[in-house]
């Protein structure tokens, strides 16, 4: 994957997060994506798939 392709996928991830109301914040050398039902840390935004941003169900204990 070329750097141009990676940047394209990073921008796609940013757009998906914005559309879903998710926040992207720097986290060490990676990125923290959080919002309703989503809480994950990733090294590079280029490797996020749309399915990764689906909210996970919350169960009370």
FENCORQUI-V928170 format. One record per run of one state. SS is the DSSP state (H for helix, E for strand, - for the rest). FROM is the first residue (numbers start at 1). TO is the last residue. If there is no record, write none. Layout:
BEGIN
ss->SS from->FROM to->TO
ss->SS from->FROM to->TO
END
This chain:
BEGIN
ss->- from->1 to->2
ss->H from->3 to->20
ss->- from->21 to->22
ss->E from->23 to->27
ss->- from->28 to->29
ss->E from->30 to->35
ss->- from->36 to->37
ss->E from->38 to->42
ss->- from->43 to->44
ss->H from->45 to->47
ss->- from->48 to->49
ss->H from->50 to->53
ss->- from->54 to->61
END
